[in-house]
Amino acid sequence: MQVLSEIRLNDNRVLLKDNLVKSPILPRLSKELERDVVVQGNCEVEGAIFARTLEVQNGPLRVKGSVYAQVELHVNSDAAGSVQFEKAVGSSNAIVSLAPGCRVHFLADVSARQVKLNNAYVAANIFADEIVLENCVVIGGAFATRSLELSNCIVGTFNSPVVRSSKIVYLLFPSAFSVEKMSCLPGTELFSLTLADLGALMRGDVEAENTGKISMNVEQDEVKTVLTADGIQQILRTYSVIGKVLATGLVDYDRLQNQLLISSASLGSQLLRTYDLGLDKDGKPIELTSERIAKFFFDILQGKISVSAISGEFDLASMVSGLNPAMPVESQPAPPLRQDESSGLESPPVSTSGTAELTEPEAMKISNLEVNESEGMQASGARTSETGESATQLMPGTVDSANEFVSTTNVQQEVPSESTEEIGIICRHCGAVVEKGCSFCESCGKSME
């Protein structure tokens, strides 16, 4: 490989073959803005590239700097080998790579007006007006302003006004978005790898229990949302399994090491060190390099690595029955009405403040209480009815007069929060509640006999 420390050519066409370019390929004069760069194979460029058109006729090629093409970045359809761009790649028009025998690795964002890729690996995101992906792996998202076509692809997520899909599409994240209804050819399958044990699959171990891919139904898993801002409404459709993931709580997501795998893939060229997922079956560490991660996802896409399937469904009744019975309950139901054994009348519920409203039939229950002549007058008193008339006052020394008084109107009387049968008896002198077995009243000190 010939080393080129600096490129100074008067021609508007730069040919690279078996070259190691130490310097960036950037224009120095205005006429060099129209310069084309052609790579014929076995080249490495340590700097950035600016060209009118960047054409890759054959691999291998590795560019460590950023790449920008004014017109087009094009990989010939008959190209072979591998092509790797470590930094961002952009074009004001198109980025096209449709060679089935040449795998292109984009380790940073890809941005252009039109992006068409086949057999490509993108470790970050794609931003374009029109995106066409076939047999591709995109760790990040595919974001299109006009249309998006997916055919046998793995993508993190997508967002586009129009989405057309065919064959098999895998999602690494729980949700994806579109404006128009997603169009699928017959036989198209959509899966979510959110709960797949990617770490175990990469190590060659057995997948954890209750992990795997979740089949998504475009009709059932679609949620339509209307967004309104400044009087403008826009419809957004979401295709998501986040409800199933959150409701079921099937597995500890951090234990799957999916986040480590995806982060190492998207930040591979920016990380200061190489991480690993542990040891494989041969006892060797599995380093998370871009080449190894790309091969792993392509093996899933091509069916070489099988991912078990889970339904993601849950039973709401089983979730409710699985609640901890010792958990505090916000509100307690009202206590049931107790029925008096002698009269058969229902006793009123006792309020939290210790008072109860007695209706006319219920007030008859206090007829068995002995009312002191003088103290009974002070405890009960006379109450004005709704019509403004005062109630009949108690006649001293008679129980019948007490019955007549409580039956004429609704009376609010402070009663104990529990039945007298349960907590004790009432003092005939002062009306206080005294525990059973006491010989003297704690309130007035008089004998209970």
C-alpha positions as CSV (number, residue, x, y, z in Angstrom):
1,M,0.0,0.0,0.0
2,Q,1.5,3.3,-1.1
3,V,1.5,6.1,1.5
4,L,0.3,9.5,0.4
5,S,1.0,12.2,2.9
6,E,-0.4,15.0,0.8
7,I,-2.5,15.1,-2.4
8,R,-1.7,17.9,-4.9
9,L,-3.3,17.2,-8.3
10,N,-4.3,19.5,-11.0
11,D,-6.8,17.1,-12.4
12,N,-10.5,17.3,-11.3
13,R,-10.5,13.6,-10.7
14,V,-8.6,11.8,-7.9
15,L,-8.1,8.1,-8.3
16,L,-7.2,6.0,-5.2
17,K,-6.0,2.4,-5.4
18,D,-3.8,0.6,-2.8
19,N,-3.2,4.0,-1.1
20,L,-2.9,5.1,2.5
21,V,-3.9,8.8,2.6
22,K,-2.5,10.6,5.6
23,S,-4.0,14.0,4.8
24,P,-7.6,14.9,4.3
25,I,-9.0,15.3,0.8
26,L,-10.3,18.8,0.9
27,P,-10.5,21.6,-1.7
28,R,-8.0,24.4,-1.4
29,L,-9.2,26.4,-4.5
30,S,-12.6,27.1,-5.8
31,K,-12.1,25.0,-8.8
32,E,-11.4,22.0,-6.6
33,L,-15.0,22.1,-5.4
34,E,-15.9,20.3,-8.5
35,R,-13.4,17.5,-8.0
36,D,-14.5,13.9,-8.0
37,V,-12.9,11.1,-5.9
38,V,-12.9,7.6,-7.2
39,V,-11.8,4.6,-5.0
40,Q,-10.8,1.5,-6.9
41,G,-10.0,-0.6,-3.9
42,N,-7.7,-1.3,-0.9
43,C,-7.6,2.2,0.4
44,E,-7.5,4.0,3.7
45,V,-8.1,7.7,4.3
46,E,-7.2,9.0,7.7
47,G,-8.7,12.5,7.1
48,A,-12.0,13.9,5.8
49,I,-13.2,13.8,2.2
50,F,-15.0,16.6,0.3
51,A,-15.9,15.8,-3.2
52,R,-18.4,16.6,-5.9
53,T,-19.0,12.8,-6.3
54,L,-17.5,10.0,-4.3
55,E,-17.5,6.8,-6.2
56,V,-16.5,3.4,-4.7
57,Q,-15.8,0.9,-7.4
58,N,-14.4,-1.8,-5.1
59,G,-13.4,-2.4,-1.5
60,P,-11.9,-2.6,1.0
61,L,-12.1,1.1,2.0
62,R,-11.9,2.8,5.3
63,V,-12.4,6.5,5.9
64,K,-11.7,7.8,9.4
65,G,-12.9,11.3,8.8
66,S,-16.2,12.8,7.8
67,V,-17.4,12.5,4.2
68,Y,-19.5,15.0,2.2
69,A,-20.5,14.6,-1.4
70,Q,-22.2,17.5,-3.2
71,V,-24.0,15.4,-5.8
72,E,-23.8,11.7,-4.7
73,L,-22.0,9.1,-2.7
74,H,-22.2,6.0,-4.9
75,V,-21.1,2.4,-4.4
76,N,-21.1,0.4,-7.6
77,S,-23.6,-2.5,-7.7
78,D,-20.8,-4.9,-8.6
79,A,-18.5,-3.8,-5.8
80,A,-17.1,-6.4,-3.4
81,G,-15.4,-6.3,0.0
82,S,-16.2,-4.0,2.9
83,V,-16.5,-0.2,3.1
84,Q,-16.4,1.6,6.5
85,F,-17.1,5.2,7.3
86,E,-16.2,6.0,10.9
87,K,-17.6,9.6,11.0
88,A,-20.7,11.3,9.7
89,V,-21.6,10.9,6.0
90,G,-23.7,13.5,4.2
91,S,-24.7,14.6,0.8
92,S,-26.9,17.3,-0.6
93,N,-28.5,14.9,-3.1
94,A,-28.1,11.1,-2.7
95,I,-26.3,8.3,-0.9
96,V,-26.7,5.1,-2.8
97,S,-25.2,1.6,-2.0
98,L,-27.1,-1.3,-3.6
99,A,-24.2,-3.8,-4.0
100,P,-25.2,-7.2,-2.5
101,G,-21.6,-8.3,-2.4
102,C,-20.3,-5.2,-0.6
103,R,-21.3,-4.4,3.0
104,V,-21.1,-0.8,3.9
105,H,-20.6,0.2,7.6
106,F,-21.8,3.7,8.6
107,L,-20.6,4.2,12.2
108,A,-22.2,7.6,12.5
109,D,-25.2,9.6,11.2
110,V,-26.2,9.5,7.6
111,S,-27.9,12.5,6.1
112,A,-29.0,13.2,2.5
113,R,-32.0,14.1,0.4
114,Q,-32.3,10.5,-0.7
115,V,-30.8,7.4,0.9
116,K,-31.0,4.0,-0.7
117,L,-29.1,1.2,1.0
118,N,-28.8,-2.6,0.5
119,N,-26.8,-4.9,2.8
120,A,-25.7,-1.9,4.9
121,Y,-25.1,-1.4,8.6
122,V,-25.8,1.9,10.2
123,A,-24.7,2.3,13.8
124,A,-26.6,5.6,14.3
125,N,-29.5,7.4,12.6
126,I,-30.6,8.1,9.0
127,F,-32.1,11.5,8.1
128,A,-33.5,12.0,4.7
129,D,-36.5,13.0,2.6
130,E,-36.8,9.5,1.1
131,I,-35.3,6.4,2.6
132,V,-35.2,2.9,1.0
133,L,-33.7,0.1,3.1
134,E,-33.3,-3.5,2.0
135,N,-31.5,-6.2,4.1
136,C,-30.1,-3.5,6.3
137,V,-29.5,-3.0,10.1
138,V,-30.0,0.4,11.6
139,I,-29.2,0.6,15.3
140,G,-30.7,4.1,15.7
141,G,-33.7,5.4,13.8
142,A,-34.8,5.9,10.2
143,F,-36.4,9.4,10.0
144,A,-37.9,10.4,6.7
145,T,-39.8,13.6,5.9
146,R,-41.6,12.0,2.9
147,S,-41.5,8.2,2.7
148,L,-39.8,5.2,4.2
149,E,-39.5,1.7,2.7
150,L,-38.4,-1.2,4.8
151,S,-37.7,-4.7,3.4
152,N,-36.2,-7.4,5.6
153,C,-34.6,-4.9,8.0
154,I,-33.7,-4.4,11.7
155,V,-34.2,-0.8,12.8
156,G,-34.2,0.8,16.2
157,T,-37.3,2.9,15.4
158,F,-38.7,4.9,12.5
159,N,-40.8,8.1,11.9
160,S,-42.1,9.0,8.5
161,P,-45.4,10.3,7.0
162,V,-45.6,7.2,4.7
163,V,-44.2,3.8,5.7
164,R,-44.2,0.8,3.4
165,S,-42.8,-2.5,4.7
166,S,-42.4,-6.0,3.3
167,K,-40.9,-9.4,4.4
168,I,-39.7,-9.1,8.0
169,V,-39.1,-6.0,10.0
170,Y,-37.6,-6.0,13.5
171,L,-37.7,-3.1,16.0
172,L,-35.1,-2.7,18.7
173,F,-37.1,-0.1,20.6
174,P,-40.7,-0.4,21.8
175,S,-42.3,2.2,19.6
176,A,-42.3,3.5,16.0
177,F,-44.3,6.3,14.4
178,S,-46.0,7.3,11.1
179,V,-48.6,9.8,9.9
180,E,-50.4,7.7,7.4
181,K,-51.4,4.1,8.1
182,M,-48.5,1.8,7.7
183,S,-48.7,-0.2,4.5
184,C,-47.6,-3.8,4.6
185,L,-47.4,-6.3,1.7
186,P,-49.1,-9.7,2.3
187,G,-46.9,-11.9,4.4
188,T,-45.1,-9.1,6.1
189,E,-44.1,-9.7,9.7
190,L,-43.4,-7.1,12.3
191,F,-41.5,-8.0,15.5
192,S,-40.2,-6.1,18.6
193,L,-36.9,-7.2,20.1
194,T,-37.3,-5.1,23.2
195,L,-37.6,-8.1,25.5
196,A,-35.2,-10.4,23.5
197,D,-32.1,-11.6,25.5
198,L,-29.6,-10.2,23.0
199,G,-26.7,-10.6,25.4
200,A,-27.3,-14.3,25.8
201,L,-27.8,-14.8,22.1
202,M,-24.5,-13.1,21.3
203,R,-22.7,-15.2,23.9
204,G,-24.3,-18.4,22.6
205,D,-26.1,-19.1,26.0
206,V,-29.6,-20.1,26.6
207,E,-32.1,-17.2,26.6
208,A,-33.5,-16.1,29.9
209,E,-37.0,-17.2,30.9
210,N,-39.9,-15.0,29.5
211,T,-37.7,-13.3,26.9
212,G,-37.9,-13.2,23.2
213,K,-39.4,-11.3,20.3
214,I,-43.0,-10.0,20.4
215,S,-45.1,-10.2,17.3
216,M,-46.8,-6.9,16.5
217,N,-50.1,-6.5,14.8
218,V,-50.3,-3.3,12.7
219,E,-54.1,-3.1,13.3
220,Q,-54.2,-3.9,17.0
221,D,-51.0,-2.2,18.2
222,E,-51.7,1.1,16.5
223,V,-52.6,4.1,18.6
224,K,-53.8,7.2,16.8
225,T,-53.1,10.6,18.4
226,V,-54.2,14.0,17.2
227,L,-51.5,16.7,17.9
228,T,-52.7,20.4,18.0
229,A,-50.5,23.4,18.0
230,D,-51.3,27.0,16.9
231,G,-54.6,25.9,15.4
232,I,-52.9,23.2,13.2
233,Q,-53.8,19.6,13.8
234,Q,-51.7,16.6,12.8
235,I,-52.4,12.9,13.2
236,L,-49.6,10.7,14.5
237,R,-49.9,6.9,14.6
238,T,-47.8,4.9,17.1
239,Y,-47.0,1.2,16.8
240,S,-45.9,0.1,20.2
241,V,-45.6,-2.8,22.6
242,I,-44.7,-0.5,25.6
243,G,-48.1,-1.3,27.2
244,K,-47.4,-5.0,27.2
245,V,-43.8,-4.5,28.4
246,L,-44.8,-2.2,31.3
247,A,-48.0,-4.1,32.3
248,T,-46.4,-7.6,32.4
249,G,-43.1,-6.8,34.0
250,L,-41.8,-10.0,32.5
251,V,-38.1,-9.6,33.0
252,D,-35.5,-7.3,34.5
253,Y,-34.5,-5.3,31.4
254,D,-31.1,-4.3,32.8
255,R,-30.2,-7.9,33.1
256,L,-30.6,-8.5,29.4
257,Q,-27.5,-6.3,28.6
258,N,-29.4,-4.9,25.6
259,Q,-28.7,-1.3,26.5
260,L,-25.0,-2.0,26.7
261,L,-25.0,-3.7,23.4
262,I,-26.9,-0.9,21.6
263,S,-24.9,1.8,23.3
264,S,-21.6,0.2,22.3
265,A,-22.9,-0.2,18.8
266,S,-24.0,3.5,18.4
267,L,-21.0,5.0,20.1
268,G,-18.4,2.5,19.0
269,S,-16.1,5.0,17.2
270,Q,-16.3,7.5,20.1
271,L,-15.7,5.2,23.1
272,L,-12.3,5.3,24.6
273,R,-12.2,1.6,25.3
274,T,-13.9,-1.5,24.0
275,Y,-16.4,-3.2,26.2
276,D,-17.3,-6.9,26.3
277,L,-20.4,-9.0,27.2
278,G,-18.4,-11.6,29.2
279,L,-17.1,-14.9,28.1
280,D,-18.3,-17.1,25.3
281,K,-18.7,-20.9,25.4
282,D,-14.9,-21.2,24.6
283,G,-14.0,-18.9,27.5
284,K,-12.9,-16.0,25.4
285,P,-14.2,-12.4,26.0
286,I,-16.8,-11.1,23.5
287,E,-15.6,-7.7,22.6
288,L,-18.3,-5.3,21.4
289,T,-16.6,-4.1,18.2
290,S,-18.6,-2.7,15.2
291,E,-17.8,-5.7,13.0
292,R,-18.9,-8.2,15.7
293,I,-22.1,-6.4,16.5
294,A,-22.9,-6.0,12.8
295,K,-22.4,-9.7,12.1
296,F,-24.6,-10.6,15.1
297,F,-27.5,-8.6,13.9
298,F,-27.2,-9.8,10.3
299,D,-27.2,-13.3,11.6
300,I,-30.5,-12.6,13.3
301,L,-31.8,-11.0,10.1
302,Q,-30.8,-13.9,8.0
303,G,-32.1,-16.5,10.4
304,K,-28.8,-17.9,11.5
305,I,-29.6,-17.0,15.1
306,S,-33.1,-17.9,16.2
307,V,-34.9,-15.7,18.7
308,S,-37.6,-17.3,20.7
309,A,-41.1,-15.8,20.6
310,I,-43.3,-14.6,23.5
311,S,-46.8,-13.4,23.2
312,G,-46.5,-10.4,25.5
313,E,-50.1,-10.8,26.6
314,F,-51.1,-10.5,30.2
315,D,-54.2,-11.3,32.4
316,L,-55.4,-8.3,34.3
317,A,-57.3,-10.5,36.8
318,S,-54.1,-12.3,37.7
319,M,-52.2,-9.1,38.2
320,V,-54.9,-7.8,40.5
321,S,-55.0,-11.0,42.6
322,G,-51.2,-10.8,42.8
323,L,-51.3,-7.6,44.8
324,N,-49.9,-7.7,48.4
325,P,-52.8,-8.0,50.8
326,A,-50.9,-6.1,53.4
327,M,-50.8,-3.0,51.2
328,P,-52.8,0.0,52.7
329,V,-56.2,0.6,51.2
330,E,-57.2,4.1,50.5
331,S,-60.8,3.9,51.5
332,Q,-62.6,1.4,53.8
333,P,-66.1,0.3,53.0
334,A,-68.9,1.4,55.3
335,P,-69.6,-1.1,58.2
336,P,-72.7,-3.2,57.7
337,L,-75.9,-2.5,59.6
338,R,-76.4,-4.6,62.6
339,Q,-79.8,-6.0,63.4
340,D,-81.2,-5.9,66.9
341,E,-82.2,-9.3,68.1
342,S,-85.3,-8.2,70.0
343,S,-86.9,-5.6,67.7
344,G,-85.5,-6.6,64.3
345,L,-84.7,-3.0,63.5
346,E,-81.4,-2.0,61.8
347,S,-79.1,0.2,63.9
348,P,-77.8,3.3,62.1
349,P,-74.1,3.4,61.0
350,V,-71.9,5.2,63.3
351,S,-70.0,8.2,61.9
352,T,-66.4,8.9,62.5
353,S,-67.2,11.9,64.7
354,G,-69.1,9.8,67.2
355,T,-72.6,11.2,66.3
356,A,-75.5,9.5,64.5
357,E,-78.8,10.7,63.2
358,L,-81.7,8.7,64.5
359,T,-84.8,8.4,62.4
360,E,-88.3,8.1,64.0
361,P,-88.4,4.2,64.2
362,E,-84.7,4.0,65.1
363,A,-85.2,6.4,68.0
364,M,-87.5,3.9,69.7
365,K,-84.4,1.8,70.5
366,I,-83.4,4.1,73.3
367,S,-86.6,3.3,75.2
368,N,-84.8,0.8,77.3
369,L,-82.5,3.5,78.7
370,E,-83.3,5.2,82.0
371,V,-83.1,9.0,81.7
372,N,-82.3,11.0,84.7
373,E,-84.8,13.7,85.3
374,S,-82.5,16.8,85.6
375,E,-79.5,15.6,83.6
376,G,-81.5,14.2,80.8
377,M,-83.0,17.7,80.2
378,Q,-79.5,19.2,80.0
379,A,-78.0,16.4,77.8
380,S,-80.8,16.4,75.2
381,G,-82.4,19.8,75.4
382,A,-85.0,21.1,73.0
383,R,-84.2,21.3,69.2
384,T,-85.9,23.4,66.7
385,S,-87.5,21.5,63.8
386,E,-87.3,22.5,60.1
387,T,-90.5,24.5,60.3
388,G,-89.1,26.6,63.1
389,E,-91.2,25.1,65.8
390,S,-89.5,23.8,69.0
391,A,-89.7,20.2,69.8
392,T,-91.6,19.0,72.9
393,Q,-89.5,19.1,76.0
394,L,-88.9,16.1,78.1
395,M,-91.2,15.6,81.1
396,P,-89.2,14.9,84.2
397,G,-89.3,11.5,85.7
398,T,-91.0,9.6,82.8
399,V,-89.6,7.4,80.2
400,D,-92.6,7.7,78.0
401,S,-91.9,11.4,77.6
402,A,-88.4,10.6,76.3
403,N,-89.9,8.3,73.7
404,E,-92.4,10.9,72.7
405,F,-89.6,13.5,72.4
406,V,-87.3,11.5,70.1
407,S,-90.1,10.4,67.9
408,T,-91.3,13.8,66.9
409,T,-88.1,14.9,65.0
410,N,-84.7,13.8,63.9
411,V,-82.4,14.1,66.8
412,Q,-78.6,14.2,66.7
413,Q,-77.3,12.6,69.8
414,E,-73.7,11.7,70.6
415,V,-73.5,8.0,71.0
416,P,-70.5,5.8,71.5
417,S,-68.8,4.5,68.3
418,E,-69.5,0.9,69.3
419,S,-72.6,-0.8,70.7
420,T,-73.2,-0.7,74.5
421,E,-73.6,-4.5,74.4
422,E,-69.9,-4.7,73.3
423,I,-68.2,-2.1,75.4
424,G,-70.3,-1.8,78.6
425,I,-73.4,-0.4,80.3
426,I,-74.8,3.1,80.7
427,C,-74.9,4.8,84.1
428,R,-78.4,5.6,85.2
429,H,-77.2,8.7,87.0
430,C,-75.2,10.6,84.4
431,G,-75.6,8.5,81.2
432,A,-71.9,7.8,80.8
433,V,-70.7,4.5,79.4
434,V,-69.2,2.2,82.0
435,E,-67.3,-1.0,81.4
436,K,-68.9,-4.3,82.4
437,G,-68.1,-5.4,85.9
438,C,-67.4,-1.9,87.4
439,S,-69.3,-1.2,90.7
440,F,-69.0,2.6,90.4
441,C,-69.3,5.1,87.6
442,E,-66.0,6.7,86.6
443,S,-67.7,9.9,85.6
444,C,-70.0,10.7,88.6
445,G,-68.7,8.2,91.1
446,K,-72.1,6.8,92.0
447,S,-72.9,3.2,92.5
448,M,-74.0,1.2,89.5
449,E,-76.3,-1.0,91.6
